[in-house]
Amino acid sequence: MTAILRPDELDRAAALLRGGELVAFPTETVYGLGADARQGRAVAAVFEAKGRPHFNPLICHFPDADAAFAEVVPDERARALAAAFWPGPLTLVLPRRVTSGIDLLAGAGLDTLAVRVPAHPLALALIRAAGVPVAAPSANRSGQVSPTTPAHVLDGLAGRIAAVVDGGPCDVGVESSVLDLQASAVLLRPGGLPAEAIEAVIGPIGRPLPRSAAEASRSLRSPGLMVSHYAPSLPVRLGAADVAAEEALLAFGAPLPGAGTVFQLSAARDLREAAANLFAGLRALDAEGARRGLSRIAVMPVPAHGLGAAINDRLERAAAPRPAG
């Protein structure tokens, strides 16, 4: 059963988050589905609960700009925007710090993180009480309308999550604006903060490719859009039924014999554990495989049901032919 918690029960909600459970909570934009962003299994549970078919980056929520900037590297534009609009409906995509404790799955394996400070007092109070960064996409099943009331959350997620904090209806009703600041500023997703307001602070900003073009090129890095994911430098071979000595093995269940090196996604064939380990596994095999002079990464089959659909989607992207040049 999904508990409905009153605003005076935030300590209970915070304890659930720290314990790896999922808690929906109100922000000024829409209700978010929160998980401790440092716990891979909790982050994997977000994708599982939503039935999300792709490991897109999740927005990480913080109590203030200092906490957010402890996980990413801000430039002058980011600091100016944070001063002007945080707390508020603006998400910034910035380079991830090498010291960041955010789990790789929360950032979809990328070298960037999407961060924001929500304006809703209950959201801020919950994040402070939990004492952890909170990864939180919209609290709805994938493909459904974003929720702006507790009833909307329960319509799709009742029984799938531990609790929802009842903060009444959301004020803004659309998701945050997402701005990529890695190079030239690009508005990846229009949202609760008008582009004109952003431009008043940092000057002209670019607009993204249409969604269809973004999907084809896999060039955008944003929650709510199809994205370019971390791809290992070694070629990836899927559906491995055997493995050669010159291959690194990404194992699921009992490892195939003979690999040059092995990373285990889940010895128990647990899909949530496998999802939590996926990006760390690809990175580890890429680095160790290169060190040992191995030729490719072989991947054992992963079932396509539940989280396996998202795992296989990511693996297919990693194995896809690389663009020329």
For each residue, the residues with C-beta under 8 A, 3 or more apart:
1: 158 159
2: 154 157 158 159 160 161 162 163 164
3: 12 162 163 164
4: 150 154 163 164 166
5: 9 10 12 13 23 163 164 165 166
6: 9 166
7: 10 122 165 166 167
8:
9: 5 6 12 13 165
10: 5 7 13 14 122 125 126 129 165
11: 14 15 129
12: 3 5 9 15 16 163
13: 5 9 10 16 17 23 25 126 129 130 163 165
14: 10 11 17 18 126 129 130 131
15: 11 12 18 19
16: 12 13 19 21 22 23 162 163
17: 13 14 21 23 34 35 36 126 130 132 134
18: 14 15 36 130 131 132
19: 15 16
20: 35 36 39 41 42 45
21: 16 17 42 161 162 163
22: 16 33 34 35 42 45 46 49 160 161 162
23: 5 13 16 17 33 34 126 161 162 163 164 165
24: 31 32 33 34 139 147 150 153 157 161 163 164 165
25: 13 31 32 34 122 123 126 136 139 164 165 167
26: 31 32 120 122 123 165 167 168 170
27: 30 31 32 61 118 119 120 123 136 170
28: 87 88 89 118 119 120 123 170 171 172 192
29: 89 118 170 172 173 174 175 176 191 192
30: 27 138 139 146 147 148 170 172 173 174 175
31: 24 25 26 27 138 139 146 147 148 149 150 152 153 164 170
32: 24 25 26 27 59 61 118 123 134 136 137 138 139
33: 22 23 24 46 49 50 136 137 138 139 140 153 157 161
34: 17 22 23 24 25 61 126 134 135 136
35: 17 20 22 39 42 43 45 46 134 135 136
36: 17 18 20 39 42 43 130 132 133 134 135
37: 43 58 60 102 103 106 132 133 134 135
38: 101 102 103 132 133
39: 20 35 36 42 43 103
40: 43 44 103 104 105 275 276 277 280
41: 20 44 45 272 273 276
42: 20 21 22 35 36 39 45 46
43: 35 36 37 39 40 46 47 58 103 105 106 135 276
44: 40 41 47 48 105 272 273 275 276 307
45: 20 22 35 41 42 48 49 272
46: 22 33 35 42 43 49 50 52 58 135 136 137
47: 43 44 50 52 55 275 307 310
48: 44 45 51 271 272 275 306 307
49: 22 33 45 46 157 160 161
50: 33 46 47 137 140 141 142 157
51: 48 141 142
52: 46 47 55 56 137 142 310
53: 142 309 310 313
54: 226 227 310 313 314
55: 47 52 105 108 109 229 275 278 279 310 311 313 314
56: 52 108 222 223 224 225 226 227
57: 93 106 107 108 110 112 113 114 221 222 223 227
58: 37 43 46 106 107 108 114 135 136 137 223
59: 32 91 114 115 116 135 136 137 176 178 223
60: 37 68 71 102 106 113 114 115 116 133 134 135 136
61: 27 32 34 115 116 117 118 123 127 133 134 135 136
62: 65 67 68 71 115 116 117 127 133 134
63: 67 117 124 127 128
64: 67 68 86 117
65: 62 68 69 79 82 83 86 117
66: 69 70
67: 62 63 64 70 71 133
68: 60 62 64 65 71 72 82 86 92 115 116 117
69: 65 66 72 73 74 78 79 82 115
70: 66 67 97
71: 60 62 67 68 96 97 100 101 102 113 115 133
72: 68 69 92 94 95 96 97 100 112 113 115
73: 69 94 95 96 97
74: 69 78 79 82 92 94
75: 78 79 94 181
76: 79 80
77: 80 81 181 185 202
78: 69 74 75 81 82 92 94 181
79: 65 69 74 75 76 82 83
80: 76 77 83 84 201 202
81: 77 78 84 85 86 90 92 179 198 201 202
82: 65 68 69 74 78 79 85 86 92 117
83: 65 79 80 86
84: 80 81 201
85: 81 82 88 89 90 193 197 198 201
86: 64 65 68 81 82 83 90 116 117
87: 28 117 118 119 124
88: 28 85 117 118 119 192 193
89: 28 29 85 116 118 119 172 175 176 177 191 192 193
90: 81 85 86 116 176 177 179 192 193 198
91: 59 114 115 116 176 177 178 179 189 191 223
92: 68 72 74 78 81 82 114 115 116 179 181
93: 57 112 113 114 178 179 180 181 182 188 221 222
94: 72 73 74 75 78 112 113 115 181 182
95: 72 73 111 112 182
96: 71 72 73 100 102 107 110 111 112 113
97: 70 71 72 73 100
98:
99:
100: 71 72 96 97 113
101: 38 71 133
102: 37 38 60 71 96 106 107 113 133 135
103: 37 38 39 40 43 106 107 276
104: 40 107 109 279 280 283
105: 40 43 44 55 108 109 275 276 278 279
106: 37 43 57 58 60 102 103 113 135
107: 57 58 96 102 103 104 110 111 112 113 114
108: 55 56 57 58 105 227 229 230 279
109: 55 104 105 229 230 278 279 282 283 314
110: 57 96 107 113 221 227 228 229 230
111: 95 96 107 230
112: 57 72 93 94 95 96 107 182 221
113: 57 60 71 72 93 94 96 100 102 106 107 110
114: 57 58 59 60 91 92 93 107 178 222 223
115: 59 60 61 62 68 69 71 72 91 92 94
116: 59 60 61 62 68 86 89 90 91 92 176
117: 61 62 63 64 65 68 82 86 87 88 124
118: 27 28 29 32 61 87 88 89 123 124 127
119: 27 28 87 88 89 123 124
120: 26 27 28 123 124 167 170 171
121: 124 125
122: 7 10 25 26 125 126 165 167
123: 25 26 27 28 32 61 118 119 120 126 127 167
124: 63 87 117 118 119 120 121 127 128
125: 10 121 122 128 129
126: 10 13 14 17 23 25 34 122 123 129 130 134 165
127: 61 62 63 118 123 124 130 132 133 134
128: 63 124 125 131
129: 10 11 13 14 125 126
130: 13 14 17 18 36 126 127 134
131: 14 18 128
132: 17 18 36 37 38 127
133: 36 37 38 60 61 62 67 71 101 102 127
134: 17 32 34 35 36 37 60 61 62 126 127 130
135: 34 35 36 37 43 46 58 59 60 61 102 106
136: 25 27 32 33 34 35 46 58 59 60 61 139
137: 32 33 46 50 52 58 59 223
138: 30 31 32 33 146 147 175
139: 24 25 30 31 32 33 136 147 152 153 156 157 161 164
140: 33 50 144 145 146 147 152 153 156 157
141: 50 51 144 156 157
142: 50 51 52 53
143:
144: 140 141 156
145: 140 152
146: 30 31 138 140 174 175
147: 24 30 31 138 139 140 152 153 155 156
148: 30 31 152 169 170 173
149: 31 152 153 168 169 170
150: 4 24 31 153 154 164 166 167 168
151: 154 155
152: 31 139 140 145 147 148 149 155 156
153: 24 31 33 139 140 147 149 150 156 157 164
154: 2 4 150 151 157 158 164
155: 147 151 152 158
156: 139 140 141 144 147 152 153
157: 2 24 33 49 50 139 140 141 153 154 160 161 164
158: 1 2 154 155
159: 1 2
160: 2 22 49 157
161: 2 21 22 23 24 33 49 139 157 164
162: 2 3 16 21 22 23
163: 2 3 4 5 12 13 16 21 23 24
164: 2 3 4 5 23 24 25 31 139 150 153 154 157 161
165: 5 7 9 10 13 23 24 25 26 122 126
166: 4 5 6 7 150
167: 7 25 26 120 122 123 150 170
168: 26 149 150
169: 148 149
170: 26 27 28 29 30 31 120 148 149 167 173
171: 28 120
172: 28 29 30 89 192
173: 29 30 148 170
174: 29 30 146 191 192
175: 29 30 89 138 146 189 191 192 224
176: 29 59 89 90 91 116 189 191 192 193
177: 89 90 91 187 189 190 191 192 193 194 195 198
178: 59 91 93 114 187 188 189 191 222 223 224
179: 81 90 91 92 93 185 186 187 188 198 205
180: 93 185 186 187 188 220 221 222
181: 75 77 78 92 93 94 185
182: 93 94 95 112 221
183:
184: 205 206
185: 77 179 180 181 198 202 203 205 206
186: 179 180 205 206 207 208
187: 177 178 179 180 190 195 198 205 206 207 208
188: 93 178 179 180 208 220 221 222 224 225
189: 91 175 176 177 178 208 222 223 224 225
190: 177 187 195
191: 29 89 91 174 175 176 177 178
192: 28 29 88 89 90 172 174 175 176 177
193: 85 88 89 90 176 177 197 198
194: 177 197 198
195: 177 187 190 198 199 205
196: 199 200
197: 85 193 194 200 201
198: 81 85 90 177 179 185 187 193 194 195 201 202 205
199: 195 196 202 203 204 205
200: 196 197
201: 80 81 84 85 197 198
202: 77 80 81 185 198 199 205
203: 185 199
204: 199
205: 179 184 185 186 187 195 198 199 202
206: 184 185 186 187
207: 186 187
208: 186 187 188 189 214 220 222 225
209: 213 214 217 219 220
210: 213 214
211: 214 215 225 226
212: 215 216
213: 209 210 216 217
214: 208 209 210 211 217 218 219 220 225 226
215: 211 212 218 226
216: 212 213
217: 209 213 214 220 228
218: 214 215 226 227 228 229 317
219: 209 214 228
220: 180 188 208 209 214 217 225 226 227 228
221: 57 93 110 112 180 182 188 227 228
222: 56 57 93 114 178 180 188 189 208 225 227
223: 56 57 58 59 91 114 137 178 189
224: 56 175 178 188 189
225: 56 188 189 208 211 214 220 222
226: 54 56 211 214 215 218 220
227: 54 56 57 108 110 218 220 221 222
228: 110 217 218 219 220 221
229: 55 108 109 110 218 314 317 318
230: 108 109 110 111 279 282 283 318
231: 317 318 322
232: 236 282 283 285 286 297 318
233: 286 290
234: 248 285 286 289 290 294 295 296 297
235: 295 296 297 319
236: 232 296 297 299 315 318 319
237: 240 247 296 297 298 299 319
238: 299 301 315 316 319
239: 299 301
240: 237 243 247 249 256 298 299 300 301
241: 256 301
242: 256 258
243: 240 247 249 256 257 258 259 298
244: 247 258 259 298
245: 258 259 260
246: 260 293 294 295 296
247: 237 240 243 244 259 260 294 295 296 297 298
248: 234 259 260 261 262 263 285 286 288 289 292 294 296 297 298
249: 240 243 255 256 259 260 261 262 263 285 297 298 299 300
250: 263 265 281 282 285 297 298 299 300
251: 254 255 256 262 263 264 265 267 300
252: 265 266 269 274 300 301 302
253: 266 267 268 269 300
254: 251 267
255: 249 251 259 262 264 300
256: 240 241 242 243 249 251 259 298 300
257: 243
258: 242 243 244 245
259: 243 244 245 247 248 249 255 256 262 298
260: 245 246 247 248 249 289 292 294
261: 248 249 285 288 289 292 294
262: 248 249 251 255 259
263: 248 249 250 251 277 281 284 285
264: 251 255 267 277 281
265: 250 251 252 273 274 277 278 281 302
266: 252 253 269 270 271 273 274 277
267: 251 253 254 264
268: 253 273
269: 252 253 266 274
270: 266 273 274
271: 48 266 274 275 302 303 306 307 308 311
272: 41 44 45 48 275 276 307
273: 41 44 265 266 268 270 276 277
274: 252 265 266 269 270 271 277 278 302 307 308 311
275: 40 44 47 48 55 105 271 272 278 307 310 311
276: 40 41 43 44 103 105 272 273
277: 40 263 264 265 266 273 274 280 281
278: 55 105 109 265 274 275 281 282 311 314 315
279: 55 104 105 108 109 230 282 283
280: 40 104 277 283 284
281: 250 263 264 265 277 278 284 285
282: 109 230 232 250 278 279 285 286 297 318
283: 104 109 230 232 279 280 286 287
284: 263 280 281 287 288
285: 232 234 248 249 250 261 263 281 282 288 289 297
286: 232 233 234 248 282 283 289 290 297
287: 283 284 290 291
288: 248 261 284 285 291 292 294
289: 234 248 260 261 285 286 292 294 296 297
290: 233 234 286 287 293 294
291: 287 288
292: 248 260 261 288 289
293: 246 290
294: 234 246 247 248 260 261 288 289 290
295: 234 235 246 247
296: 234 235 236 237 246 247 248 289
297: 232 234 235 236 237 247 248 249 250 282 285 286 289
298: 237 240 243 244 247 248 249 250 256 259
299: 236 237 238 239 240 249 250 302 315 319
300: 240 249 250 251 252 253 255 256
301: 238 239 240 241 252
302: 252 265 271 274 299 308 311 312 315
303: 271 306 308
304: 308 309 312
305: 308 309
306: 48 271 303 309
307: 44 47 48 271 272 274 275 310 311
308: 271 274 302 303 304 305 311 312
309: 53 304 305 306 312 313
310: 47 52 53 54 55 275 307 313 314
311: 55 271 274 275 278 302 307 308 314 315
312: 302 304 308 309 315 316
313: 53 54 55 309 310 316 317
314: 54 55 109 229 278 310 311 317 318
315: 236 238 278 299 302 311 312 318 319
316: 238 312 313 319 320
317: 218 229 231 313 314 320
318: 229 230 231 232 236 282 314 315
319: 235 236 237 238 299 315 316
320: 316 317
321:
322: 231
323:
324:
325:
